[in-house]
Amino acid sequence: MNIIIVGAGEIGRHLALSLSLESHSITVIEYHAQLAQELEDQLDARILNSDGTEVESLIEAGVAECELFLALTSNNSANIVSSSLAKKMGATKVICRVHPGLQREEWLFDYRGHFGIDHLFSSERLSAIELAKFIRNPDCLAVEEVARGRIELQQVRVADLSDVDQKPLKELKLPERTRIAAVSRQGQHFVPKADDALAAGDVVTVFGEPRKLRTLSDRLQNGKGEREALRVVIFGGGEYGLSLAQMLESWEFRVRIFEKDPHRARSLADKLANTTVINADGMVLSQLEEEQLGDADFFVACSGSDEDNVMTCLQANPLGAKNCLTLIHRADYADAISGSGKHFGMLAAVSPRDATRRELERFITSDQFHTVKKLDAGEVIETTVKKGSIAAGHMVEEVEWPEGCVLVARMQGTHADVPSPKDVLSPGDTIYAMVGPKARKAFLKLVR
């Protein structure tokens, strides 16, 4: 692909280095001369030391032939201006990084529509989503997002006591708009049919809106549809901590957040309705003990300092915190901690760079479809319903889907759900399907 990246900071540099290992034509626009020179020495790519908000710079970069334009500086205004110009000047797809505060305002103002931007994201919110996955689904074997985060994939193991054992799928009365899309059983992997039954020990892949999946996954794992509210302590009240607390609040977790700056602490108290804000230094052991950290189900370190995050986790675990999660800005450090951190009580480390790279990778394709996730039973495919295709204009139940294929999500604009049999597939809809190896070609023929 012909890709232009504006901004060679922490996020832009990491993505450019990753993409340079693949067969893409990359141009990077960086305003600061030193950063541009450093990237010139590291990358097999075209580097322009210029301003990405200027028309002349965009013309020199070849924006009219650009298939994917990524505005990744740390400046909201610069990213929005360069993205809007790029779209008007012919870039096929435009992705813009923004501050999480702007993303929270999207319900008040349509930034994407007004500026002609295809997709907005914030690395802070993406990182918070990654951290929240572990907390919301502590017993799941895997958790992934599809349909811009509005639909979730979870993998769970069917328990001996579950009431679904030995029952065909068509008799299970699953929560509305959820799907059981794949089953792994004793080394065998398949996309199930309505007559197939689940068995204790099966690893099943389910899709749906996260709240509905919580009920379904609990039922599969223990036969119950409810669980006690978990206690979560967050170290650091910056944008990462705020974004995480807001996500957890909507799930009725009992959340406490440590923030040592008194002005920031007051601001957090104003923005968070059901979170206890503690104006204290979470690096001080006596403060953690005083706030009874030992009763926490999860301790999450997400300050701006990697060193402080690791050290607080090392203190929290001996005090009794059951699980520790940490934010690590350096991706290589995050990999190392995720691999060996359990010896020190750390469940996982999340890297904003890696979270952003995974978010953007799905746009880096010129194929008619994109593989969102590969599983043992097949793959989750994202594609668009083409005008004039067999499926366009028909209800889901009217289409003869191939065996080994299950629709798991549909997006219309910003709205996403798991399609029901009566839903009509319209041209331009983005759909997601779980397809087995033999079903992919037949599935694409129906929608393309």
C-alpha positions in Angstrom: 0.0 0.0 0.0 0.9 3.6 -0.5 1.0 5.0 3.1 1.7 8.5 4.5 2.4 9.0 8.2 2.4 12.4 9.7 4.3 12.5 13.0 7.4 10.4 14.0 6.8 10.6 17.7 6.3 7.6 20.0 3.3 6.2 18.1 4.3 7.2 14.6 7.9 6.0 14.8 6.8 2.6 16.2 4.3 2.1 13.4 6.7 3.3 10.7 9.3 0.9 11.9 6.8 -2.0 11.9 5.5 -1.2 8.5 9.0 -0.8 7.0 9.5 -4.5 7.4 6.6 -5.2 5.0 6.3 -4.4 1.3 4.6 -1.0 1.6 5.5 2.3 0.1 5.9 4.6 3.1 6.4 8.4 3.4 6.8 10.0 6.8 6.3 13.7 7.3 8.0 15.0 10.5 8.3 18.7 11.5 11.3 18.3 13.9 14.6 18.0 12.0 16.3 15.8 14.6 13.5 13.3 14.7 13.4 13.3 10.9 17.1 12.6 10.7 17.0 9.8 13.2 14.2 8.1 11.2 16.1 8.6 8.0 18.9 6.5 9.5 16.6 3.8 10.7 14.0 3.4 8.0 13.9 2.3 4.4 11.3 4.9 3.6 10.9 8.4 2.3 11.3 11.0 5.1 10.1 14.6 4.7 11.2 17.2 7.2 8.2 19.5 6.8 4.8 20.5 8.2 2.1 18.0 7.7 -0.6 20.7 8.0 0.7 22.5 4.9 -0.7 21.8 1.4 2.7 22.0 -0.2 4.0 19.3 2.1 1.1 17.0 1.4 1.5 17.5 -2.4 5.2 16.7 -2.1 4.4 13.5 -0.2 2.0 12.4 -3.0 -1.2 12.6 -1.0 -3.4 12.3 -4.2 -2.1 8.7 -4.7 -2.2 7.9 -1.0 -4.2 4.8 -0.1 -3.9 5.2 3.7 -3.2 8.5 5.5 -2.3 8.4 9.2 -2.1 11.6 11.2 -0.2 10.5 14.4 1.3 13.6 16.0 0.5 14.4 19.7 -1.4 17.6 18.6 -5.1 17.3 18.1 -5.4 20.4 15.9 -2.5 19.4 13.7 -3.9 15.9 13.1 -7.4 17.1 12.3 -6.2 19.8 9.9 -3.8 17.5 8.1 -6.4 14.7 7.9 -9.1 17.0 6.5 -6.7 18.4 3.9 -5.5 14.9 2.9 -9.1 13.7 2.4 -10.0 16.7 0.2 -6.8 16.2 -1.8 -7.5 12.6 -2.7 -6.3 10.3 0.0 -8.4 7.1 -0.1 -8.7 6.4 3.7 -7.8 8.9 6.4 -7.1 7.9 10.1 -6.6 10.6 12.7 -5.2 10.3 16.3 -6.9 12.5 18.8 -6.9 13.3 22.5 -9.4 11.1 24.4 -11.3 14.2 25.6 -12.2 14.9 22.0 -13.3 11.4 21.4 -15.6 11.7 24.5 -17.2 14.7 22.8 -18.2 12.8 19.6 -21.8 12.5 20.9 -21.9 16.3 20.9 -20.3 17.0 17.5 -19.7 14.9 14.4 -15.9 15.5 14.0 -15.5 12.7 11.4 -18.4 13.9 9.2 -17.4 17.6 9.5 -13.8 17.1 8.7 -14.2 14.1 6.3 -12.1 11.7 8.4 -12.7 8.0 8.1 -11.7 7.0 11.6 -10.7 8.7 14.9 -8.9 7.0 17.7 -6.9 7.8 20.9 -4.0 5.7 22.0 -5.0 6.3 25.6 -8.5 4.9 25.1 -7.2 1.9 23.2 -4.8 1.1 26.1 -7.6 1.5 28.6 -9.8 -0.9 26.6 -6.9 -3.5 26.6 -6.6 -3.1 30.4 -10.4 -3.3 30.9 -10.6 -6.6 29.0 -8.6 -8.4 31.7 -10.8 -6.9 34.5 -14.2 -7.4 32.9 -13.4 -11.0 31.8 -10.9 -12.5 34.3 -12.0 -16.1 33.6 -12.0 -15.9 29.8 -9.3 -17.6 27.8 -9.2 -14.8 25.2 -10.9 -11.5 24.6 -10.8 -9.5 21.3 -12.9 -6.6 19.9 -14.5 -6.4 16.5 -16.8 -3.8 14.8 -14.8 -0.8 16.3 -15.1 -2.2 19.8 -18.8 -2.5 19.9 -18.9 -6.2 19.5 -16.6 -8.5 21.5 -15.1 -12.0 21.0 -14.6 -14.1 24.0 -13.3 -17.7 24.4 -14.5 -19.7 27.4 -14.4 -23.2 28.6 -17.7 -25.0 29.2 -17.9 -26.1 32.9 -19.1 -29.5 34.2 -21.9 -27.7 36.0 -23.1 -25.6 33.1 -26.7 -26.1 32.0 -25.6 -26.1 28.4 -23.8 -29.4 28.6 -25.1 -31.9 25.9 -27.8 -29.5 24.7 -28.0 -28.5 20.9 -27.4 -24.9 20.2 -30.9 -24.3 18.9 -32.3 -25.2 22.4 -30.0 -23.0 24.5 -32.0 -19.8 24.4 -28.9 -17.6 24.2 -29.1 -13.9 25.0 -30.5 -11.9 22.1 -27.9 -11.0 19.4 -25.2 -13.3 20.7 -23.5 -16.1 18.7 -21.5 -19.3 19.5 -19.3 -19.2 16.4 -16.6 -21.8 17.0 -16.0 -24.9 19.2 -12.7 -26.7 20.1 -13.1 -30.2 21.4 -10.3 -32.7 22.1 -8.1 -31.4 19.3 -11.0 -30.9 16.9 -12.1 -27.4 15.8 -15.3 -26.5 14.0 -17.9 -23.9 13.3 -21.0 -25.3 14.8 -24.4 -25.9 13.3 -27.7 -25.4 15.1 -28.0 -29.1 15.8 -24.6 -29.4 17.3 -24.4 -29.8 21.1 -21.9 -28.5 23.5 -20.0 -30.6 26.0 -18.2 -30.0 29.3 -14.6 -29.1 28.5 -15.3 -27.5 25.1 -13.6 -24.2 24.4 -16.2 -22.0 22.7 -15.8 -18.7 20.9 -18.8 -16.4 21.4 -19.6 -13.0 20.0 -21.9 -10.2 21.1 -22.3 -6.9 22.9 -20.1 -7.0 26.0 -22.8 -6.8 28.6 -24.8 -9.6 27.0 -21.6 -11.7 26.6 -21.0 -11.4 30.4 -24.3 -13.2 31.0 -23.6 -15.8 28.4 -20.0 -16.5 29.4 -21.0 -16.8 33.1 -23.6 -19.3 32.1 -21.2 -21.4 30.1 -18.6 -21.4 32.8 -20.6 -21.9 35.9 -24.3 -22.1 35.0 -25.0 -18.7 36.6 -25.7 -15.4 35.0 -24.3 -13.1 37.6 -21.1 -12.4 39.6 -20.0 -10.2 42.5 -18.7 -6.7 41.8 -14.9 -6.8 41.6 -12.7 -4.2 43.5 -10.3 -2.3 41.3 -7.5 0.1 42.4 -6.0 2.4 39.7 -2.6 4.1 40.2 -2.4 7.3 38.2 -5.2 9.7 37.3 -3.9 10.9 34.0 -5.8 10.2 30.7 -5.1 6.5 30.8 -6.4 6.2 34.4 -9.4 8.4 33.7 -10.4 6.5 30.5 -10.1 3.2 32.4 -12.2 4.4 35.4 -14.9 5.7 33.1 -15.2 2.3 31.3 -15.3 0.4 34.6 -17.8 2.7 36.2 -20.4 1.7 33.5 -19.9 -2.0 34.6 -20.6 -1.4 38.3 -17.1 -2.2 39.5 -16.0 -0.8 42.8 -13.2 1.5 41.7 -10.6 3.6 43.6 -8.0 5.8 41.9 -4.8 7.2 43.4 -3.8 10.6 42.2 -1.1 12.7 44.0 -1.8 16.0 42.3 -4.6 17.8 44.3 -5.9 19.8 41.3 -6.0 16.7 39.1 -7.7 14.7 41.9 -10.4 17.4 42.2 -10.9 17.3 38.4 -11.2 13.5 38.5 -13.8 13.7 41.3 -15.9 16.0 39.1 -15.7 13.7 36.1 -16.2 10.3 37.8 -19.6 9.6 39.3 -19.0 6.3 41.0 -15.2 6.2 41.6 -13.5 7.0 44.9 -10.7 9.4 44.2 -7.8 9.3 46.7 -5.5 12.3 46.8 -2.3 10.3 47.8 1.0 9.1 46.3 0.5 5.5 45.3 4.3 5.0 45.3 4.3 5.3 49.1 3.9 1.9 50.7 2.2 3.3 53.8 -0.4 5.0 51.7 -1.2 1.7 49.9 -1.5 -0.1 53.3 -3.7 2.6 54.7 -6.1 2.3 51.8 -6.4 -1.4 52.4 -5.0 -2.4 49.0 -4.9 -6.0 50.0 -8.7 -6.4 49.4 -8.3 -5.4 45.7 -9.1 -7.9 43.0 -7.1 -5.9 40.5 -4.4 -3.3 40.9 -3.8 -1.3 37.7 -0.7 0.9 37.3 -1.2 3.4 34.5 0.8 6.5 35.3 3.1 8.1 32.7 6.2 6.5 34.1 7.1 2.9 33.2 9.4 2.6 36.2 6.7 3.8 38.7 4.2 1.5 37.2 6.4 -1.6 37.6 7.5 -0.6 41.2 3.9 -0.1 42.4 2.9 -3.5 41.1 5.8 -5.0 42.9 4.6 -3.4 46.1 0.9 -4.2 45.5 1.3 -7.9 45.1 2.9 -8.7 48.5 0.2 -6.5 50.1 -2.4 -8.9 48.8 -3.7 -7.5 45.5 -4.9 -10.6 43.6 -4.0 -9.4 40.1 -1.7 -6.7 38.9 -1.8 -5.0 35.5 0.6 -2.4 34.3 0.9 0.1 31.4 4.3 0.1 29.7 5.1 2.6 27.0 8.1 0.7 25.6 6.7 -2.2 23.6 9.7 -4.4 24.1 9.5 -4.0 27.9 5.8 -4.8 27.8 6.5 -8.1 26.0 9.1 -9.0 28.5 6.8 -8.3 31.5 3.9 -10.1 29.9 6.2 -13.1 29.4 7.7 -13.3 32.9 5.8 -10.8 35.0 3.6 -13.5 36.6 6.6 -14.5 38.7 6.3 -11.0 40.3 2.5 -11.0 40.5 1.9 -9.1 37.2 -0.9 -10.6 35.1 -0.1 -8.6 32.0 1.5 -5.4 30.6 -0.2 -3.3 28.0 1.7 -1.1 25.5 0.0 2.0 24.0 2.2 1.5 20.9 1.2 -2.1 20.4 -2.5 -1.3 21.1 -2.4 1.4 18.4 -0.5 -0.8 16.0 -3.2 -3.5 16.3 -5.9 -0.9 15.8 -4.4 0.4 12.6 -3.2 -2.9 11.1 -6.8 -3.7 10.1 -6.8 -0.7 7.7 -3.5 -1.8 6.1 -4.8 -4.0 3.3 -5.8 -3.7 -0.3 -7.7 -7.0 -0.3 -11.5 -7.1 -0.6 -11.6 -8.4 3.0 -9.6 -8.2 6.2 -8.8 -11.1 8.6 -9.5 -9.7 12.0 -8.6 -12.8 14.0 -7.3 -16.3 13.1 -8.7 -19.1 15.2 -8.2 -22.9 15.2 -11.6 -23.3 13.6 -11.1 -20.7 10.9 -10.9 -16.9 10.8 -13.0 -13.9 11.5 -13.3 -11.9 8.3 -14.3 -8.2 7.9 -15.7 -7.1 4.5 -18.3 -4.8 3.0 -21.5 -5.8 1.3 -21.1 -4.8 -2.3 -24.0 -3.2 -4.3 -25.4 -5.9 -6.6 -24.1 -8.8 -4.6 -26.3 -11.8 -3.8 -26.7 -10.8 -0.2 -27.4 -7.1 -0.7 -31.0 -6.2 0.0 -31.9 -9.5 1.5 -32.7 -10.6 5.1 -30.0 -12.7 6.7 -32.3 -15.7 6.8 -32.9 -15.5 3.0 -29.3 -16.0 2.1 -28.0 -19.5 1.7 -24.8 -19.2 3.8 -22.2 -21.9 3.3 -21.7 -24.6 5.9 -18.9 -23.4 8.3 -19.9 -19.8 8.2 -21.6 -17.7 10.9 -22.3 -13.9 10.8 -21.1 -12.4 14.0 -21.4 -8.6 13.6 -22.7 -5.9 11.3 -21.9 -2.2 11.2 -24.1 0.5 9.7 -22.4 3.8 10.1 -21.4 3.9 13.8 -24.1 1.4 14.9 -23.0 -2.2 15.4 -24.8 -5.4 16.5 -24.9 -9.1 15.9 -27.3 -9.5 13.0 -30.6 -11.3 13.6 -32.3 -13.5 10.9 -34.7 -10.7 10.0 -32.1 -8.0 9.5 -31.6 -6.8 6.0 -28.1 -6.5 4.6 -27.7 -3.2 2.8 -24.9 -2.2 0.3 -22.1 -0.5 2.3 -22.8 -2.5 5.5 -19.6 -3.8 7.1 -20.0 -7.3 8.1 -18.0 -9.8 10.2 -18.2 -13.5 9.8 -16.6 -16.5 11.4 -15.6 -18.8 8.4 -14.0 -22.2 8.3 -11.2 -22.9 5.8 -13.6 -24.3 3.2 -16.3 -21.6 3.5 -14.3 -18.4 2.9 -14.5 -18.4 -0.9 -18.3 -19.2 -1.0 -18.9 -16.5 1.7 -17.1 -13.8 -0.2 -19.0 -14.7 -3.4 -22.3 -13.9 -1.6 -21.3 -10.4 -0.4 -18.8 -9.1 -2.9 
